[in-house]
């Protein structure tokens, strides 16, 4: 609970002086959104990294021949 209160205060500071509750809501829900999205986004990033490594290795083999 302390973490949610802390992130709400940080979100309010990040949103600026005129936002009020909007910044607090962003800060409050940011950890929840991050937990939900980190799995799929991490999977996509890992897949992209592997694909890049495979393509780079393929290009390297073709350039040597």
PyMOL commands that set and color helices and strands:
alter all, ss='L'
color gray80, all
select helices_A, chain A and resi 2-15+21-64
alter helices_A, ss='H'
color red, helices_A
deselect
rebuild
show_as cartoon
